[in-house]
Amino acid sequence: MIFQIFGALSEFERNLVHERTRSGLVAARDRGRIGGRATGDLDYMGGYKVIMEKIGVRGMQVTTQINVGRPLHAQPCPNR
């Protein structure tokens, strides 16, 4: 019986967190703020990546120079 009570309380708390998160996102969107990771210009970055690799800069040095993270750096270049 105690587990049922704990389960009901945790479900209630989860629903509260969900509602507050959604209302916070809606309020932020109304203020003009958009969440999430900023998108990058893949054509520009891909071309820059190709040029840097041709002059001998490799790996994470390219990532640092272009100022992008590892996941975006790992994507294939559209200019190749």
N, CA, C and O atoms as a DFTB+ gen file, in Angstrom:
320 C
 N C O
     1  1       0.818      -1.189       0.000
     2  2       0.000       0.000       0.000
     3  2       0.870       1.265       0.000
     4  3       0.537       2.258      -0.647
     5  1       1.975       1.214       0.726
     6  2       2.839       2.392       0.793
     7  2       3.448       2.702      -0.573
     8  3       3.659       3.864      -0.921
     9  1       3.732       1.636      -1.352
    10  2       4.301       1.845      -2.684
    11  2       3.299       2.506      -3.620
    12  3       3.676       3.296      -4.486
    13  1       2.036       2.185      -3.448
    14  2       1.000       2.824      -4.267
    15  2       0.909       4.319      -3.953
    16  3       0.717       5.138      -4.853
    17  1       1.044       4.659      -2.704
    18  2       1.000       6.073      -2.310
    19  2       2.205       6.812      -2.882
    20  3       2.073       7.901      -3.441
    21  1       3.389       6.201      -2.733
    22  2       4.589       6.828      -3.288
    23  2       4.489       6.962      -4.806
    24  3       4.902       7.971      -5.377
    25  1       3.938       5.937      -5.450
    26  2       3.767       5.985      -6.900
    27  2       2.814       7.091      -7.322
    28  3       3.067       7.792      -8.302
    29  1       1.722       7.248      -6.589
    30  2       0.758       8.300      -6.913
    31  2       1.367       9.683      -6.695
    32  3       1.147      10.589      -7.499
    33  1       2.123       9.850      -5.625
    34  2       2.775      11.135      -5.363
    35  2       3.817      11.466      -6.424
    36  3       3.911      12.609      -6.870
    37  1       4.599      10.472      -6.827
    38  2       5.617      10.747      -7.843
    39  2       4.979      11.052      -9.190
    40  3       5.491      11.891      -9.932
    41  1       3.886      10.400      -9.520
    42  2       3.185      10.704     -10.772
    43  2       2.614      12.117     -10.739
    44  3       2.677      12.841     -11.733
    45  1       2.061      12.502      -9.607
    46  2       1.528      13.853      -9.453
    47  2       2.635      14.893      -9.607
    48  3       2.463      15.904     -10.288
    49  1       3.785      14.625      -8.958
    50  2       4.914      15.553      -9.041
    51  2       5.440      15.638     -10.479
    52  3       5.794      16.720     -10.948
    53  1       5.491      14.508     -11.169
    54  2       5.934      14.501     -12.561
    55  2       5.013      15.347     -13.435
    56  3       5.482      16.091     -14.295
    57  1       3.724      15.236     -13.220
    58  2       2.763      16.041     -13.989
    59  2       2.924      17.528     -13.696
    60  3       2.797      18.357     -14.597
    61  1       3.205      17.871     -12.431
    62  2       3.443      19.276     -12.087
    63  2       4.674      19.824     -12.806
    64  3       4.643      20.929     -13.348
    65  1       5.748      19.050     -12.805
    66  2       6.976      19.478     -13.485
    67  2       6.717      19.655     -14.969
    68  3       7.178      20.622     -15.576
    69  1       5.981      18.723     -15.550
    70  2       5.659      18.796     -16.979
    71  2       4.860      20.062     -17.301
    72  3       5.176      20.773     -18.254
    73  1       3.846      20.332     -16.518
    74  2       3.016      21.527     -16.740
    75  2       3.822      22.810     -16.590
    76  3       3.684      23.733     -17.393
    77  1       4.660      22.869     -15.566
    78  2       5.455      24.078     -15.340
    79  2       6.491      24.276     -16.443
    80  3       6.754      25.403     -16.862
    81  1       7.069      23.189     -16.903
    82  2       8.038      23.294     -17.993
    83  2       7.364      23.796     -19.255
    84  3       7.877      24.697     -19.919
    85  1       6.232      23.227     -19.588
    86  2       5.501      23.653     -20.789
    87  2       5.070      25.112     -20.692
    88  3       5.190      25.862     -21.661
    89  1       4.571      25.515     -19.531
    90  2       4.132      26.910     -19.399
    91  2       5.330      27.859     -19.467
    92  3       5.217      28.962     -20.003
    93  1       6.470      27.438     -18.929
    94  2       7.675      28.254     -19.018
    95  2       8.156      28.397     -20.450
    96  3       8.579      29.480     -20.854
    97  1       8.100      27.318     -21.228
    98  2       8.498      27.377     -22.638
    99  2       7.559      28.268     -23.443
   100  3       7.999      29.016     -24.316
   101  1       6.273      28.185     -23.146
   102  2       5.306      29.041     -23.848
   103  2       5.541      30.504     -23.502
   104  3       5.493      31.370     -24.376
   105  1       5.795      30.780     -22.222
   106  2       6.053      32.159     -21.805
   107  2       7.327      32.697     -22.448
   108  3       7.372      33.856     -22.862
   109  1       8.354      31.869     -22.532
   110  2       9.603      32.298     -23.165
   111  2       9.384      32.545     -24.656
   112  3       9.914      33.506     -25.214
   113  1       8.615      31.689     -25.288
   114  2       8.321      31.865     -26.717
   115  2       7.540      33.153     -26.957
   116  3       7.757      33.839     -27.956
   117  1       6.628      33.479     -26.038
   118  2       5.868      34.725     -26.154
   119  2       6.769      35.952     -26.007
   120  3       6.499      37.002     -26.590
   121  1       7.847      35.811     -25.219
   122  2       8.802      36.911     -25.060
   123  2       9.800      36.976     -26.208
   124  3      10.640      37.875     -26.257
   125  1       9.706      36.021     -27.134
   126  2      10.593      36.044     -28.294
   127  2      11.830      35.184     -28.150
   128  3      12.721      35.249     -28.997
   129  1      11.909      34.402     -27.130
   130  2      13.071      33.530     -26.946
   131  2      12.751      32.143     -27.463
   132  3      11.668      31.606     -27.230
   133  1      13.704      31.579     -28.163
   134  2      13.527      30.230     -28.695
   135  2      14.615      29.355     -28.092
   136  3      15.794      29.706     -28.137
   137  1      14.229      28.225     -27.531
   138  2      15.183      27.331     -26.896
   139  2      15.873      26.427     -27.902
   140  3      15.560      26.439     -29.093
   141  1      16.805      25.656     -27.406
   142  2      17.504      24.696     -28.235
   143  2      18.851      25.191     -28.705
   144  3      19.257      26.323     -28.443
   145  1      19.520      24.317     -29.397
   146  2      20.852      24.626     -29.889
   147  2      20.761      25.479     -31.142
   148  3      19.909      25.247     -31.999
   149  1      21.632      26.458     -31.243
   150  2      21.641      27.318     -32.420
   151  2      22.095      26.528     -33.645
   152  3      23.002      25.700     -33.567
   153  1      21.452      26.796     -34.764
   154  2      21.829      26.101     -35.982
   155  2      22.975      26.833     -36.652
   156  3      23.130      28.045     -36.502
   157  1      23.757      26.098     -37.376
   158  2      24.895      26.680     -38.063
   159  2      24.706      26.617     -39.570
   160  3      23.871      25.865     -40.072
   161  1      25.476      27.400     -40.272
   162  2      25.446      27.408     -41.730
   163  2      26.386      26.320     -42.220
   164  3      27.601      26.518     -42.249
   165  1      25.840      25.174     -42.606
   166  2      26.663      24.038     -42.988
   167  2      27.467      24.305     -44.258
   168  3      28.593      23.822     -44.378
   169  1      26.925      25.050     -45.196
   170  2      27.675      25.325     -46.417
   171  2      28.932      26.129     -46.110
   172  3      30.014      25.806     -46.599
   173  1      28.790      27.165     -45.309
   174  2      29.938      27.991     -44.934
   175  2      30.950      27.173     -44.145
   176  3      32.144      27.184     -44.445
   177  1      30.457      26.461     -43.130
   178  2      31.360      25.691     -42.287
   179  2      32.005      24.548     -43.052
   180  3      33.180      24.246     -42.843
   181  1      31.251      23.913     -43.931
   182  2      31.800      22.813     -44.713
   183  2      32.908      23.286     -45.625
   184  3      33.936      22.620     -45.744
   185  1      32.722      24.422     -46.271
   186  2      33.757      24.969     -47.139
   187  2      34.992      25.358     -46.352
   188  3      36.117      25.124     -46.794
   189  1      34.790      25.938     -45.211
   190  2      35.898      26.343     -44.359
   191  2      36.662      25.121     -43.871
   192  3      37.889      25.133     -43.773
   193  1      35.910      24.065     -43.566
   194  2      36.518      22.826     -43.097
   195  2      37.401      22.221     -44.187
   196  3      38.505      21.757     -43.900
   197  1      36.935      22.221     -45.414
   198  2      37.708      21.673     -46.524
   199  2      38.995      22.465     -46.720
   200  3      40.064      21.883     -46.903
   201  1      38.894      23.784     -46.684
   202  2      40.077      24.628     -46.863
   203  2      41.096      24.368     -45.759
   204  3      42.290      24.234     -46.028
   205  1      40.620      24.298     -44.515
   206  2      41.544      24.089     -43.403
   207  2      42.197      22.720     -43.475
   208  3      43.372      22.580     -43.135
   209  1      41.456      21.706     -43.913
   210  2      42.052      20.376     -44.022
   211  2      43.071      20.329     -45.157
   212  3      44.042      19.576     -45.074
   213  1      42.875      21.111     -46.210
   214  2      43.837      21.149     -47.316
   215  2      45.156      21.779     -46.887
   216  3      46.211      21.390     -47.388
   217  1      45.118      22.745     -45.971
   218  2      46.363      23.374     -45.529
   219  2      46.991      22.631     -44.357
   220  3      48.027      23.049     -43.842
   221  1      46.374      21.536     -43.934
   222  2      47.010      20.684     -42.935
   223  2      46.454      20.756     -41.531
   224  3      46.983      20.093     -40.639
   225  1      45.424      21.521     -41.297
   226  2      44.811      21.576     -39.970
   227  2      43.827      20.416     -39.876
   228  3      42.996      20.239     -40.768
   229  1      43.907      19.642     -38.831
   230  2      43.092      18.430     -38.732
   231  2      42.307      18.363     -37.425
   232  3      42.615      19.043     -36.446
   233  1      41.290      17.524     -37.452
   234  2      40.561      17.117     -36.258
   235  2      39.952      18.243     -35.462
   236  3      39.279      19.123     -36.000
   237  1      40.202      18.197     -34.171
   238  2      39.575      19.148     -33.260
   239  2      40.119      20.567     -33.429
   240  3      39.488      21.521     -32.975
   241  1      41.264      20.722     -34.067
   242  2      41.760      22.073     -34.348
   243  2      40.801      22.793     -35.292
   244  3      40.540      23.986     -35.136
   245  1      40.278      22.050     -36.278
   246  2      39.302      22.640     -37.197
   247  2      38.047      23.039     -36.425
   248  3      37.494      24.119     -36.630
   249  1      37.610      22.152     -35.537
   250  2      36.420      22.427     -34.735
   251  2      36.602      23.698     -33.912
   252  3      35.681      24.506     -33.793
   253  1      37.781      23.866     -33.352
   254  2      38.058      25.050     -32.542
   255  2      38.073      26.310     -33.403
   256  3      37.549      27.347     -32.998
   257  1      38.663      26.222     -34.573
   258  2      38.774      27.386     -35.449
   259  2      37.409      27.819     -36.000
   260  3      37.120      29.011     -36.095
   261  1      36.577      26.838     -36.359
   262  2      35.257      27.150     -36.924
   263  2      34.272      27.523     -35.823
   264  3      33.240      28.142     -36.084
   265  1      34.602      27.137     -34.581
   266  2      33.759      27.399     -33.418
   267  2      32.451      26.615     -33.475
   268  3      31.366      27.171     -33.307
   269  1      32.580      25.303     -33.716
   270  2      31.431      24.397     -33.692
   271  2      31.765      23.223     -32.788
   272  3      32.925      23.004     -32.439
   273  1      30.746      22.474     -32.414
   274  2      30.951      21.315     -31.562
   275  2      31.319      20.080     -32.359
   276  3      31.311      20.095     -33.589
   277  1      31.641      19.018     -31.651
   278  2      32.043      17.766     -32.295
   279  2      30.962      17.176     -33.193
   280  3      31.284      16.725     -34.292
   281  1      29.686      17.155     -32.778
   282  2      28.679      16.533     -33.644
   283  2      28.570      17.230     -35.014
   284  3      28.430      16.561     -36.038
   285  1      28.634      18.560     -35.030
   286  2      28.535      19.265     -36.292
   287  2      29.798      19.065     -37.113
   288  3      29.734      18.988     -38.340
   289  1      30.939      18.979     -36.454
   290  2      32.200      18.762     -37.157
   291  2      32.221      17.381     -37.804
   292  3      32.807      17.202     -38.872
   293  1      31.582      16.407     -37.161
   294  2      31.607      15.041     -37.662
   295  2      30.721      14.841     -38.885
   296  3      30.864      13.840     -39.588
   297  1      29.811      15.770     -39.152
   298  2      28.940      15.635     -40.325
   299  2      29.758      15.775     -41.597
   300  3      30.717      16.546     -41.638
   301  1      29.388      15.036     -42.635
   302  2      30.133      15.152     -43.887
   303  2      29.928      16.536     -44.507
   304  3      28.859      17.134     -44.388
   305  1      30.964      17.024     -45.162
   306  2      30.910      18.342     -45.790
   307  2      30.016      18.294     -47.018
   308  3      30.125      17.364     -47.816
   309  1      29.135      19.273     -47.190
   310  2      28.286      19.285     -48.377
   311  2      29.064      19.687     -49.637
   312  3      28.574      19.487     -50.749
   313  1      30.263      20.248     -49.479
   314  2      31.027      20.740     -50.626
   315  2      31.975      19.715     -51.196
   316  3      32.657      20.006     -52.179
   317  1      32.050      18.539     -50.631
   318  2      33.016      17.537     -51.102
   319  2      32.476      16.752     -52.262
   320  3      33.159      15.869     -52.782
